[in-house]
């Protein structure tokens, strides 16, 4: 199915229970009857009793909400304090219910990999070491430590005091203050996990219904999430999702389950252990770049 056909199909599924009249003045096809939209195999149709898209804003019909997430997740719009759930894993990761994790928010669990000694703060060395354990290069790990600790040390410190930390440590107890704009909204302002926002990422941006997000789809998502006059948020989101793609992509895409486990941090421990056994084969590294260049040279 071509991109134009896909776009048309998605617009038809999201007409929002309109009056069935023509939307030609907006360049959109007529609204289909509710019975037709309800047959959407992914369950993202407009059969919810009110409009979820309007012809005056094409984005509402191109980016469909996961309106039927509640069929698998009870009350998906209510944030989970300590578990990251999805329609495929409605109970969340088992590790999140273990001692040492269940009393932490999902965002705190996300960064726990870098707080190995559980002293409540993450030094630049902790950040560097964590990225190295995940397989990143010395240069990338060093830049990550500088970017992350310089950017987020003071915001997370503000929960405890207005005096900056001279060691540029990131404080786990205040990590919710490191939340920035132009993100997906999957973490709320207190660091909890909002299932609806997570499901919306895939209902809106997984254009091919593969259960994963390609590099192009991630880029489109980042562009769609950009808020006005928010260069820091744009940059932070690009760094976060770009790093995620480099870390867990497989065949060019990030799977939904890998992304869910990235949110609760459990995948970082899995990667470290798999790398120690020589069994981690996902991600995109320097060798992949060299191999890609060689293939292109051979084609030329």
Buried (B, 14 or more C-beta within 10 A) or exposed (E): EEEEEBBBEBBBBBBBBBEEEEBEEEEBBBBBEBEEBEEBEEBBBBBEEEBBBBBEEBEBBBBBBBBBBBEBBEEBEEBBBBBBBBBEBBEBBEBBEEEEBEEBBBBBBBBBBBBEEEEEBBBBEBBBBBBBBBBBEEEBBBBBBBBBBEBBBBBBBEEEEEEEBEEBBBBBBBBBBBBBBBBBBBBBEEBBBBBBBBBBBBBBBBBEEBEBBBBEBBBBBBEBBBEEEBEEBBBBBBBBBBBBBBBBBEEEBBBBBBBBBBBBBBBBBBBBEBBEEEEBEBBBBEEEEEEEEEEEEEEE
